[in-house]
Amino acid sequence: MEENDSLLPVNIAIADRTYRLKVKPEDEEVLRKTVKIINEKIVEYKTLFAGKDMQDYVSMVLIWLATEETKTAEHIVDIQNAVDKITLLENQLDKVLVKEEDNQEEITN
């Protein structure tokens, strides 16, 4: 079975233009939520910056989305760094506890 056979045709509308895409069925909901966010941001920017053309609004949304993605990626890196530090501390604590247990066993023997 080809990969294209499992793709679902989806029509979306962004900035008064319709696009037909083929997506995996499990990605359809995320796609539709993303399109909703994009269109809501376009409306928001139209309100804030009246007098621009649609390409300007789409560009503003693109910049906003890219910035949000970058912030998310940086946040993930920060979380991974914190997890790595916690793991290192756990390993150090485990070594200290094992050493302490060994010392207690020597004292009791």
C-alpha positions as a LaTeX table, in Angstrom:
\begin{tabular}{lrrr}
\hline
Residue & $x$ (\AA) & $y$ (\AA) & $z$ (\AA) \\
\hline
Met1 & 0.00 & 0.00 & 0.00 \\
Glu2 & 1.42 & 3.37 & $-0.98$ \\
Glu3 & 1.82 & 6.16 & 1.55 \\
Asn4 & $-0.51$ & 8.41 & $-0.51$ \\
Asp5 & $-3.32$ & 5.85 & $-0.16$ \\
Ser6 & $-3.46$ & 6.51 & 3.57 \\
Leu7 & $-3.61$ & 10.30 & 3.21 \\
Leu8 & $-6.87$ & 12.13 & 3.76 \\
Pro9 & $-7.82$ & 15.01 & 1.43 \\
Val10 & $-8.62$ & 18.13 & 3.47 \\
Asn11 & $-9.80$ & 21.55 & 2.35 \\
Ile12 & $-8.62$ & 24.46 & 4.46 \\
Ala13 & $-9.10$ & 28.21 & 4.16 \\
Ile14 & $-6.44$ & 30.70 & 5.16 \\
Ala15 & $-6.83$ & 34.42 & 4.54 \\
Asp16 & $-9.81$ & 34.00 & 2.22 \\
Arg17 & $-8.00$ & 31.41 & 0.07 \\
Thr18 & $-8.80$ & 27.73 & $-0.05$ \\
Tyr19 & $-6.16$ & 25.02 & $-0.18$ \\
Arg20 & $-6.57$ & 21.30 & $-0.69$ \\
Leu21 & $-4.05$ & 19.25 & 1.24 \\
Lys22 & $-3.50$ & 15.57 & 1.86 \\
Val23 & $-2.64$ & 14.71 & 5.43 \\
Lys24 & $-2.42$ & 11.65 & 7.63 \\
Pro25 & $-5.76$ & 11.11 & 9.36 \\
Glu26 & $-4.12$ & 11.51 & 12.78 \\
Asp27 & $-2.80$ & 14.96 & 11.74 \\
Glu28 & $-6.14$ & 16.38 & 10.57 \\
Glu29 & $-7.23$ & 17.73 & 13.95 \\
Val30 & $-3.89$ & 19.47 & 14.56 \\
Leu31 & $-4.01$ & 20.95 & 11.06 \\
Arg32 & $-7.51$ & 22.32 & 11.59 \\
Lys33 & $-6.56$ & 23.81 & 14.97 \\
Thr34 & $-3.50$ & 25.42 & 13.40 \\
Val35 & $-5.57$ & 26.91 & 10.57 \\
Lys36 & $-8.04$ & 28.26 & 13.14 \\
Ile37 & $-5.21$ & 29.93 & 15.08 \\
Ile38 & $-3.77$ & 31.41 & 11.86 \\
Asn39 & $-7.12$ & 32.87 & 10.81 \\
Glu40 & $-7.79$ & 34.24 & 14.29 \\
Lys41 & $-4.38$ & 35.94 & 14.29 \\
Ile42 & $-5.06$ & 37.43 & 10.86 \\
Val43 & $-8.29$ & 38.94 & 12.20 \\
Glu44 & $-6.42$ & 40.22 & 15.26 \\
Tyr45 & $-3.73$ & 41.86 & 13.11 \\
Lys46 & $-6.36$ & 43.37 & 10.81 \\
Thr47 & $-7.87$ & 45.03 & 13.88 \\
Leu48 & $-4.53$ & 46.22 & 15.24 \\
Phe49 & $-2.97$ & 47.32 & 11.97 \\
Ala50 & $-5.76$ & 48.54 & 9.70 \\
Gly51 & $-4.95$ & 49.48 & 6.12 \\
Lys52 & $-2.48$ & 46.72 & 5.31 \\
Asp53 & $-3.01$ & 44.16 & 2.58 \\
Met54 & $-3.63$ & 40.46 & 3.19 \\
Gln55 & $-0.04$ & 39.50 & 2.39 \\
Asp56 & 1.13 & 41.81 & 5.20 \\
Tyr57 & $-1.22$ & 40.11 & 7.66 \\
Val58 & $-0.16$ & 36.64 & 6.55 \\
Ser59 & 3.49 & 37.68 & 6.90 \\
Met60 & 2.84 & 39.00 & 10.41 \\
Val61 & 1.22 & 35.72 & 11.38 \\
Leu62 & 4.12 & 33.77 & 9.88 \\
Ile63 & 6.59 & 35.79 & 11.96 \\
Trp64 & 4.45 & 35.29 & 15.07 \\
Leu65 & 4.22 & 31.51 & 14.51 \\
Ala66 & 7.95 & 31.18 & 13.88 \\
Thr67 & 8.69 & 33.16 & 17.05 \\
Glu68 & 6.34 & 30.97 & 19.09 \\
Glu69 & 8.00 & 27.85 & 17.65 \\
Thr70 & 11.45 & 29.18 & 18.54 \\
Lys71 & 10.34 & 29.97 & 22.09 \\
Thr72 & 8.89 & 26.47 & 22.42 \\
Ala73 & 12.09 & 24.88 & 21.13 \\
Glu74 & 14.18 & 26.92 & 23.56 \\
His75 & 11.86 & 25.94 & 26.40 \\
Ile76 & 12.25 & 22.26 & 25.48 \\
Val77 & 16.05 & 22.65 & 25.55 \\
Asp78 & 15.81 & 24.33 & 28.98 \\
Ile79 & 13.67 & 21.48 & 30.27 \\
Gln80 & 16.08 & 18.88 & 28.88 \\
Asn81 & 19.01 & 20.68 & 30.53 \\
Ala82 & 17.14 & 20.66 & 33.86 \\
Val83 & 16.35 & 16.94 & 33.48 \\
Asp84 & 20.02 & 16.24 & 32.74 \\
Lys85 & 21.11 & 18.13 & 35.87 \\
Ile86 & 18.54 & 16.33 & 38.02 \\
Thr87 & 19.71 & 12.98 & 36.64 \\
Leu88 & 23.31 & 13.88 & 37.45 \\
Leu89 & 22.32 & 14.85 & 40.99 \\
Glu90 & 20.36 & 11.60 & 41.41 \\
Asn91 & 23.39 & 9.61 & 40.32 \\
Gln92 & 25.63 & 11.49 & 42.73 \\
Leu93 & 23.15 & 10.97 & 45.57 \\
Asp94 & 22.91 & 7.27 & 44.75 \\
Lys95 & 26.72 & 6.96 & 44.97 \\
Val96 & 26.77 & 8.75 & 48.32 \\
Leu97 & 23.94 & 6.59 & 49.68 \\
Val98 & 25.62 & 3.37 & 48.53 \\
Lys99 & 28.88 & 4.49 & 50.12 \\
Glu100 & 27.03 & 5.37 & 53.34 \\
Glu101 & 25.30 & 1.97 & 53.39 \\
Asp102 & 28.68 & 0.25 & 52.91 \\
Asn103 & 30.11 & 2.26 & 55.82 \\
Gln104 & 27.15 & 1.32 & 58.03 \\
Glu105 & 27.61 & $-2.36$ & 57.18 \\
Glu106 & 31.32 & $-2.17$ & 58.10 \\
Ile107 & 30.48 & $-0.56$ & 61.45 \\
Thr108 & 27.89 & $-3.20$ & 62.33 \\
Asn109 & 30.22 & $-6.08$ & 61.39 \\
\hline
\end{tabular}
